[in-house]
Amino acid sequence: MTSTSTPPGLTRFNALGERAALAALHEVCASAAWARRLLAGRPYATAEDLYAAGDAATAGLTAADLDEAMAGHPPIGRPRPGDPASAREQSGMAGAPDGLRAEMLELNLAYQERFGHVFLVCATGRTGEQMRDALRERLGNAPEREREIVRTELGKINRIRLARLVEEDCHRMSTETTASVSTHVLDTSAGRPAGGVAVRLSARSGRDADWRTLGGSATDADGRCEDLPAPPEGTTHVRLDFAVEAYFGASVKRRADARQDAPAHRDGGATVFFPEVAVTFAVAPGEHYHVPLLLNPFGYSVYRGS
């Protein structure tokens, strides 16, 4: 494989000194054994080789190694200051109402008392309500079953973080070699930003090509989502999928007047007419696309912003 086919971020990682490489890997996973195993596998020819090595290292963690890895993750809803990775991953809790935050705290404490460790879930792209529901469901698991679920979730998190490590330079290059995308969601029924809306980004190269899901995030307390993955070179179209129903399901509960103001002919008492919003648009290299979504329970509009 030629050097031009190796992502710039991977080339940089392969060339790092041992101490710097270990520090970068520790930001991905707090297990020293996991980091040492990936360090020993350098250089990696492709990103997939790195991800596969990460999966194998996660699968091989001992009980003590797994405990060490989990210790690097804060409870859901309480990312540590100076931990941007966890804050970004848990952005579905941004703007969550006090009642949901209190419920998450209570459930987290119950989980830690039952299993002896932090509740670990791949939170990227999940709303606060979805994380709460997962926590409720897993509280009933047997400890052995929960341990394996934790390992699986850790593997998902490690993969996402490794991808960010590999693509770091690609994000810097996005204004030159590919497009970049951000969005901003405004709840026009409430007259305020819509925080905690899960957003997934997909891309394709040509009208007849298959869509490829690249990843997702969620809007912050200001309704902004500016950490979406950069589309790969050659991308001609991008699709943003917004999890509208989950957002309004929580929002309507917080606003008693929303039901009173809704049309009387609403089908079956549903709180939102469009459960999902998919926005597809054409892109070109060297351009940034900010695509705001103006949202209410029965309609939406989008436009190219700046």
C-alpha positions as CSV (number, residue, x, y, z in Angstrom):
1,M,0.0,0.0,0.0
2,T,1.4,3.4,-1.0
3,S,1.8,6.2,1.5
4,T,-0.8,8.3,-0.4
5,S,-3.5,5.7,0.6
6,T,-2.7,6.0,4.3
7,P,-4.8,8.6,6.2
8,P,-2.6,11.5,7.3
9,G,-3.6,11.0,10.9
10,L,-2.5,7.3,10.8
11,T,0.8,8.3,9.2
12,R,1.4,10.8,12.0
13,F,0.4,8.2,14.7
14,N,2.8,5.6,13.2
15,A,5.6,8.2,13.3
16,L,5.1,9.4,16.9
17,G,7.7,8.6,19.6
18,E,6.7,5.9,22.1
19,R,5.8,8.2,24.9
20,A,3.7,10.5,22.7
21,A,2.0,7.5,21.1
22,L,1.2,6.0,24.5
23,A,-0.3,9.3,25.6
24,A,-2.5,9.4,22.5
25,L,-3.7,5.8,23.0
26,H,-4.4,6.6,26.7
27,E,-6.8,9.3,25.6
28,V,-8.6,6.5,23.7
29,C,-8.6,3.9,26.4
30,A,-7.4,4.1,30.0
31,S,-6.1,0.5,30.1
32,A,-2.3,0.4,30.0
33,A,-2.4,-3.2,28.6
34,W,-4.7,-2.1,25.7
35,A,-2.4,0.8,24.8
36,R,0.8,-1.3,25.0
37,R,-0.7,-3.9,22.6
38,L,-1.7,-1.3,20.0
39,L,1.7,0.4,20.4
40,A,3.5,-3.0,19.7
41,G,1.5,-3.4,16.5
42,R,2.8,-0.2,14.8
43,P,3.1,0.7,12.0
44,Y,-0.4,0.1,10.7
45,A,-0.9,0.1,6.9
46,T,-4.6,1.0,7.1
47,A,-7.1,2.4,9.5
48,E,-9.0,-0.9,9.5
49,D,-5.8,-2.6,10.7
50,L,-5.6,-0.3,13.6
51,Y,-9.3,-0.7,14.4
52,A,-9.0,-4.5,14.2
53,A,-6.0,-4.4,16.6
54,G,-8.1,-2.3,19.0
55,D,-10.9,-4.8,18.9
56,A,-8.6,-7.7,19.6
57,A,-6.9,-5.8,22.5
58,T,-10.4,-5.0,24.0
59,A,-11.4,-8.7,23.7
60,G,-8.2,-9.7,25.4
61,L,-8.5,-7.4,28.5
62,T,-8.4,-9.2,31.8
63,A,-10.9,-8.4,34.6
64,A,-8.3,-6.0,36.1
65,D,-7.6,-4.4,32.7
66,L,-11.3,-3.9,32.1
67,D,-11.7,-2.2,35.5
68,E,-8.8,0.1,34.6
69,A,-10.4,1.0,31.3
70,M,-13.8,1.7,32.9
71,A,-12.2,3.9,35.5
72,G,-11.3,6.3,32.7
73,H,-14.9,7.0,31.9
74,P,-17.1,9.4,34.0
75,P,-20.7,8.7,34.8
76,I,-23.3,9.6,32.2
77,G,-24.2,13.2,32.6
78,R,-21.2,14.2,34.6
79,P,-18.1,14.4,32.3
80,R,-15.0,15.6,34.0
81,P,-13.6,19.1,33.4
82,G,-10.9,18.8,30.8
83,D,-12.3,15.7,29.2
84,P,-13.6,16.9,25.8
85,A,-14.0,13.3,24.5
86,S,-16.5,12.3,27.1
87,A,-18.3,15.7,26.9
88,R,-18.7,15.3,23.2
89,E,-19.8,11.7,23.4
90,Q,-22.4,12.5,26.1
91,S,-23.7,15.6,24.4
92,G,-27.1,14.0,24.2
93,M,-27.4,15.0,27.9
94,A,-26.8,18.7,27.0
95,G,-29.8,20.7,27.9
96,A,-31.5,17.8,29.6
97,P,-34.2,18.9,32.1
98,D,-33.4,18.7,35.8
99,G,-35.8,15.8,36.3
100,L,-33.9,13.6,33.8
101,R,-30.5,14.6,35.3
102,A,-31.8,13.7,38.8
103,E,-33.1,10.4,37.5
104,M,-29.8,9.6,35.8
105,L,-27.9,10.3,39.0
106,E,-30.2,8.0,40.9
107,L,-29.9,5.2,38.3
108,N,-26.1,5.6,38.1
109,L,-25.8,5.2,41.9
110,A,-28.0,2.1,41.8
111,Y,-26.0,0.6,39.0
112,Q,-22.7,1.2,40.7
113,E,-24.0,-0.3,43.9
114,R,-25.2,-3.4,42.1
115,F,-22.2,-4.0,39.8
116,G,-19.4,-2.1,41.5
117,H,-18.3,0.0,38.5
118,V,-19.5,2.9,36.4
119,F,-22.3,2.4,33.9
120,L,-20.6,2.3,30.5
121,V,-22.4,2.8,27.2
122,C,-21.4,4.1,23.8
123,A,-23.2,7.4,24.1
124,T,-22.3,8.9,20.7
125,G,-25.5,9.8,18.9
126,R,-27.8,8.8,21.8
127,T,-30.3,11.2,23.4
128,G,-30.4,11.6,27.2
129,E,-33.7,9.6,27.3
130,Q,-32.1,6.7,25.3
131,M,-29.2,6.6,27.7
132,R,-31.6,6.5,30.6
133,D,-33.6,3.7,29.1
134,A,-30.5,1.6,28.4
135,L,-29.4,2.1,32.1
136,R,-32.8,1.0,33.3
137,E,-32.8,-2.1,31.2
138,R,-29.3,-3.1,32.1
139,L,-29.9,-2.8,35.8
140,G,-31.7,-6.1,35.6
141,N,-28.8,-8.0,34.1
142,A,-26.8,-10.7,35.8
143,P,-23.3,-9.5,36.7
144,E,-21.6,-11.9,34.2
145,R,-23.9,-10.8,31.4
146,E,-23.4,-7.1,32.2
147,R,-19.6,-7.6,32.2
148,E,-19.7,-8.8,28.6
149,I,-22.0,-5.9,27.6
150,V,-19.5,-3.5,29.2
151,R,-16.7,-5.0,27.1
152,T,-18.8,-4.7,23.9
153,E,-19.6,-1.0,24.7
154,L,-16.0,-0.3,25.5
155,G,-15.0,-1.7,22.1
156,K,-17.5,0.6,20.3
157,I,-16.1,3.6,22.2
158,N,-12.5,2.7,21.5
159,R,-13.3,2.4,17.8
160,I,-14.9,5.8,17.6
161,R,-12.0,7.4,19.5
162,L,-9.4,5.6,17.3
163,A,-11.3,6.9,14.2
164,R,-11.0,10.5,15.6
165,L,-7.3,9.9,16.2
166,V,-6.8,8.7,12.6
167,E,-8.9,11.4,11.0
168,E,-7.6,14.3,13.1
169,D,-5.4,15.6,10.3
170,C,-8.2,14.9,7.8
171,H,-10.4,17.4,9.7
172,R,-7.7,20.0,9.5
173,M,-7.5,19.4,5.7
174,S,-11.2,19.5,5.2
175,T,-11.3,23.0,3.9
176,E,-8.8,22.0,1.1
177,T,-9.5,18.4,0.1
178,T,-13.1,17.6,1.1
179,A,-16.2,19.2,2.5
180,S,-17.0,19.8,6.1
181,V,-20.5,19.9,7.7
182,S,-22.2,21.4,10.7
183,T,-25.7,22.0,11.8
184,H,-27.8,24.0,14.2
185,V,-31.4,23.0,15.3
186,L,-33.9,25.6,16.5
187,D,-37.2,24.5,18.1
188,T,-39.5,27.1,16.6
189,S,-42.4,25.8,18.7
190,A,-40.6,26.9,21.8
191,G,-38.5,29.7,20.4
192,R,-35.2,28.2,21.6
193,P,-32.3,26.0,20.6
194,A,-33.0,22.3,20.5
195,G,-30.4,20.5,22.6
196,G,-29.8,16.8,22.7
197,V,-31.0,16.1,19.1
198,A,-29.1,13.0,17.8
199,V,-27.7,13.6,14.4
200,R,-26.2,11.0,12.0
201,L,-24.1,11.8,9.0
202,S,-23.9,9.6,5.9
203,A,-22.1,10.2,2.6
204,R,-22.0,8.9,-1.0
205,S,-19.8,9.3,-4.0
206,G,-22.2,9.7,-7.0
207,R,-26.0,9.5,-7.2
208,D,-26.1,5.8,-7.8
209,A,-23.6,4.9,-5.0
210,D,-24.5,3.4,-1.7
211,W,-24.8,5.6,1.4
212,R,-22.0,5.1,3.9
213,T,-22.7,6.1,7.5
214,L,-19.7,7.9,8.9
215,G,-20.8,8.6,12.5
216,G,-22.9,10.9,14.5
217,S,-23.2,13.3,17.4
218,A,-25.9,15.3,19.1
219,T,-26.7,19.0,19.4
220,D,-25.3,20.8,22.4
221,A,-27.3,23.2,24.8
222,D,-27.1,25.9,22.1
223,G,-28.6,23.5,19.5
224,R,-25.3,23.3,17.6
225,C,-23.6,20.2,16.3
226,E,-20.1,21.1,15.0
227,D,-18.2,17.9,15.6
228,L,-19.6,15.8,12.8
229,P,-17.1,13.6,10.9
230,A,-15.6,15.0,7.7
231,P,-16.9,13.3,4.5
232,P,-14.1,11.4,2.7
233,E,-12.5,12.7,-0.5
234,G,-14.8,12.1,-3.5
235,T,-18.0,12.7,-1.6
236,T,-20.7,14.2,-3.8
237,H,-23.7,14.1,-1.4
238,V,-24.2,14.2,2.3
239,R,-27.3,13.1,4.3
240,L,-28.1,14.3,7.8
241,D,-30.6,12.2,9.8
242,F,-32.1,14.0,12.8
243,A,-33.8,11.9,15.6
244,V,-36.8,14.2,15.9
245,E,-39.3,12.0,17.7
246,A,-37.0,11.3,20.6
247,Y,-36.4,15.0,21.0
248,F,-40.0,16.0,21.0
249,G,-41.0,13.1,23.2
250,A,-38.9,14.6,25.9
251,S,-39.6,18.2,25.0
252,V,-43.4,17.9,25.2
253,K,-43.2,16.3,28.6
254,R,-41.4,19.4,29.8
255,R,-44.0,21.7,28.3
256,A,-47.5,21.0,29.4
257,D,-48.9,23.7,27.1
258,A,-47.5,21.9,24.0
259,R,-50.4,19.4,24.1
260,Q,-52.9,22.2,24.6
261,D,-51.7,24.1,21.6
262,A,-51.5,21.1,19.3
263,P,-54.2,20.6,16.6
264,A,-57.2,18.6,17.7
265,H,-57.1,16.3,14.7
266,R,-53.6,15.0,15.6
267,D,-53.6,11.3,14.7
268,G,-53.7,9.0,17.7
269,G,-52.4,11.7,20.1
270,A,-48.9,11.5,18.6
271,T,-46.6,14.4,19.7
272,V,-44.7,14.7,16.5
273,F,-45.8,14.2,12.8
274,F,-42.3,13.6,11.4
275,P,-40.5,11.0,13.6
276,E,-37.3,11.5,11.6
277,V,-35.9,14.2,9.4
278,A,-33.5,13.4,6.6
279,V,-31.7,16.2,4.8
280,T,-29.7,15.4,1.6
281,F,-27.5,18.0,-0.1
282,A,-24.7,18.1,-2.7
283,V,-21.2,19.1,-1.5
284,A,-17.9,20.0,-3.2
285,P,-14.3,19.9,-2.0
286,G,-13.1,23.0,-0.1
287,E,-16.5,24.1,1.1
288,H,-18.0,24.2,4.5
289,Y,-21.8,23.5,4.7
290,H,-23.7,24.7,7.7
291,V,-27.3,23.4,7.4
292,P,-29.6,24.7,10.1
293,L,-32.9,22.9,10.8
294,L,-35.9,24.9,11.9
295,L,-38.2,22.4,13.7
296,N,-41.6,22.1,15.2
297,P,-43.8,19.0,16.0
298,F,-45.6,19.2,12.6
299,G,-43.1,20.6,10.2
300,Y,-39.6,21.7,9.5
301,S,-37.5,23.7,7.1
302,V,-33.8,23.8,6.2
303,Y,-31.4,26.1,4.4
304,R,-27.7,26.6,3.8
305,G,-26.4,28.9,6.4
306,S,-23.0,30.4,6.9
